Amino acid sequence: MTEGVQHRRAETAERYEVFHTDCLARDVVDHVTSRWGIWVLISLRSNSLRFYELRESIQGISEKMLAQTLRALVQDGLIWREVEPTTPPQVTYGLTEFGRDVGEPLKELFDRITRRLPPRDAE
């Protein structure tokens, strides 16, 4: 099962008012740029991962914060969530088309930063 909300396309005549506090687009930007949101999107850029795999790939994140971040990103339509009816349930997450589109500049930013940093052994 895939969950998420639909979003108004940028091509529509009426744009979001991102400087208003009740703007949906502002909430999505807050979730993407949150302390952990950006790392979840970067972690999922290559392939889908289960909850525990995401937790292992993002060092320093607690289970509670990962669950909250995933819930927000699923609600925003950036990632999908699939539950396999096993005992215990196996939950897998991946990027939606919207998530890949939003995540691409983040990947680019991440790659630019890591290219510009001095080599690890030069520290």
Phi, psi and chi 1 to 4 in degrees:
 res  aa     phi    psi   chi1   chi2   chi3   chi4
   1 MET       -  136.5  126.4  175.4   92.7      -
   2 THR  -112.6  133.2  -57.2      -      -      -
   3 GLU  -117.7  159.2  -59.1  171.7    6.9      -
   4 GLY   153.6  172.3      -      -      -      -
   5 VAL  -112.0  157.1  -64.7      -      -      -
   6 GLN   -86.6  147.9  -68.0 -177.3  -17.9      -
   7 HIS  -121.8  147.0  -64.9  -85.3      -      -
   8 ARG   -68.4  134.4 -170.2 -179.2  -32.4  175.8
   9 ARG   -75.0  150.3  -58.9 -178.1  128.7 -106.9
  10 ALA   -63.9  -21.4      -      -      -      -
  11 GLU   -77.5  -10.5  -62.7   85.5   28.8      -
  12 THR   -66.7  158.3   60.4      -      -      -
  13 ALA   -64.1  -37.1      -      -      -      -
  14 GLU   -97.0  122.7 -168.2  176.6  -33.6      -
  15 ARG   -94.7  159.6  -58.0  -83.8  -50.4 -157.5
  16 TYR   -70.6  146.8  -75.1  104.2      -      -
  17 GLU   -96.5   85.2  -63.6  -64.9  -32.0      -
  18 VAL   -66.5  -15.9  -64.4      -      -      -
  19 PHE   -89.9   -2.4  -66.6  104.2      -      -
  20 HIS   -87.0  138.6  -70.0  -79.8      -      -
  21 THR   -65.6  -22.4   57.2      -      -      -
  22 ASP   -97.4   15.0   59.9  -11.8      -      -
  23 CYS   -77.8  129.4  178.7      -      -      -
  24 LEU   -59.9  -41.0  175.2   62.7      -      -
  25 ALA   -61.5  -36.9      -      -      -      -
  26 ARG   -64.0  -40.4 -171.5  173.0  179.6  163.7
  27 ASP   -62.4  -43.3  -70.3  -20.7      -      -
  28 VAL   -62.7  -44.2  173.0      -      -      -
  29 VAL   -61.0  -41.9  169.8      -      -      -
  30 ASP   -60.2  -41.6  -73.7  -15.2      -      -
  31 HIS   -69.5  -41.1  -64.3  152.1      -      -
  32 VAL   -65.3  -42.4  168.2      -      -      -
  33 THR   -93.4    9.6   60.4      -      -      -
  34 SER   -65.1  168.4   70.2      -      -      -
  35 ARG   -52.1  -39.7  178.9  173.0 -177.2 -173.5
  36 TRP  -107.4  -20.7  -60.3  111.5      -      -
  37 GLY   -57.6  -45.1      -      -      -      -
  38 ILE   -62.7  -37.1 -162.5  165.5      -      -
  39 TRP   -72.5  -34.1  -62.6  113.6      -      -
  40 VAL   -64.8  -46.6  168.1      -      -      -
  41 LEU   -62.7  -40.9  -67.6  174.0      -      -
  42 ILE   -67.0  -39.5  -71.9  171.2      -      -
  43 SER   -64.7  -32.2  -67.4      -      -      -
  44 LEU   -90.1    0.9  -69.4  171.5      -      -
  45 ARG   -65.7  -27.2   73.8  179.3 -173.7 -102.4
  46 SER   -93.0  -38.9  -60.9      -      -      -
  47 ASN  -162.9  168.8   55.7  -14.6      -      -
  48 SER   -73.3  147.9  -54.4      -      -      -
  49 LEU  -136.6  151.6  -63.5  171.5      -      -
  50 ARG   -80.6  164.5  -68.1 -159.2  172.2  131.7
  51 PHE   -52.8  -50.9 -177.0   89.4      -      -
  52 TYR   -65.4  -32.4   76.3   90.4      -      -
  53 GLU   -67.4  -39.9  -67.0  170.4  -36.7      -
  54 LEU   -63.2  -44.9  -92.7  169.7      -      -
  55 ARG   -59.2  -40.4 -169.6 -175.8   67.6 -138.6
  56 GLU   -70.4  -33.0  -66.5  -64.8  -43.0      -
  57 SER   -77.9  -22.2   72.3      -      -      -
  58 ILE  -111.1   90.4  -53.4  170.0      -      -
  59 GLN   -64.7  137.3  -65.7 -176.3    3.8      -
  60 GLY    96.0  -11.1      -      -      -      -
  61 ILE   -87.3  136.4 -167.5  169.6      -      -
  62 SER   -83.7  161.3   67.7      -      -      -
  63 GLU   -60.3  -39.7  -75.5 -170.2   24.3      -
  64 LYS   -61.8  -47.0  178.3 -177.5  175.0 -176.7
  65 MET   -68.1  -37.4  -74.4  -50.3  -56.6      -
  66 LEU   -63.5  -45.0  178.6   57.5      -      -
  67 ALA   -61.9  -43.5      -      -      -      -
  68 GLN   -64.3  -43.3  -72.6  176.4   -5.0      -
  69 THR   -64.8  -46.2  -57.9      -      -      -
  70 LEU   -60.9  -42.8  -70.8  168.1      -      -
  71 ARG   -58.4  -45.6 -164.9  174.3  -55.7  116.5
  72 ALA   -65.3  -43.6      -      -      -      -
  73 LEU   -70.0  -31.8  -65.1  174.0      -      -
  74 VAL   -68.0  -45.9  166.0      -      -      -
  75 GLN   -60.8  -35.8 -173.8  175.5    6.3      -
  76 ASP   -75.5  -11.6  -67.6  -21.5      -      -
  77 GLY    84.3   14.2      -      -      -      -
  78 LEU   -85.5  -31.1  -66.3  163.4      -      -
  79 ILE  -131.4  155.1   61.3  174.6      -      -
  80 TRP  -105.6  157.7   53.1  -97.6      -      -
  81 ARG  -131.1  127.9  175.2 -178.3 -171.8  -95.3
  82 GLU  -124.8  127.6 -176.7  176.9   81.5      -
  83 VAL  -109.1  124.1 -179.5      -      -      -
  84 GLU   -92.8  127.8  -65.4  177.7   39.2      -
  85 PRO   -76.0   68.0   28.0  -32.4      -      -
  86 THR  -114.2  174.8   58.8      -      -      -
  87 THR  -117.3  114.0  -54.5      -      -      -
  88 PRO   -72.0  160.8   28.4  -32.8      -      -
  89 PRO   -60.7  140.5  -15.5   25.3      -      -
  90 GLN  -102.9  123.2  -66.3 -178.0   -8.4      -
  91 VAL  -113.1  126.3 -176.3      -      -      -
  92 THR  -116.7  143.0  -54.9      -      -      -
  93 TYR  -124.0  147.4  -63.5   90.0      -      -
  94 GLY  -154.8  168.7      -      -      -      -
  95 LEU   -81.9  136.4  -67.7  178.0      -      -
  96 THR   -80.0  176.2   62.8      -      -      -
  97 GLU   -59.7  -41.8 -177.5  179.3  -24.4      -
  98 PHE   -61.3  -42.9 -178.9   38.5      -      -
  99 GLY   -64.3  -39.2      -      -      -      -
 100 ARG   -65.5  -40.6  -76.9 -171.2  -61.0  -82.6
 101 ASP   -64.0  -44.0 -168.9   37.0      -      -
 102 VAL   -71.5  -37.0  168.7      -      -      -
 103 GLY   -72.7  -22.9      -      -      -      -
 104 GLU   -59.1  -49.3 -172.2   57.7   34.9      -
 105 PRO   -64.1  -30.3  -14.1   20.9      -      -
 106 LEU   -67.0  -41.4  -61.4  176.2      -      -
 107 LYS   -62.1  -43.7  177.1 -170.8  172.5  -57.7
 108 GLU   -60.8  -44.3 -148.8  172.8  -74.0      -
 109 LEU   -61.9  -47.2  174.1   65.6      -      -
 110 PHE   -58.6  -45.5 -179.5   77.0      -      -
 111 ASP   -64.9  -41.2  -69.1  -16.5      -      -
 112 ARG   -62.7  -43.0  -75.5 -178.7 -174.3 -161.4
 113 ILE   -63.6  -47.1  -69.8  169.6      -      -
 114 THR   -68.8  -28.9   55.5      -      -      -
 115 ARG   -69.9  -33.2  -82.8 -165.7  -49.1  -94.9
 116 ARG   -84.5  -18.1  -63.3  -68.4  -60.5 -137.0
 117 LEU   -71.8  150.5  -70.6  173.4      -      -
 118 PRO   -66.4  153.6   18.5  -25.6      -      -
 119 PRO   -54.2  146.9  -21.0   30.3      -      -
 120 ARG   -56.7  -38.2  -71.5 -174.5   64.2  112.7
 121 ASP   -75.7   -8.9   55.5   -6.1      -      -
 122 ALA   -89.4   -5.4      -      -      -      -
 123 GLU   -68.6      -  -66.2  173.7   -0.4      -
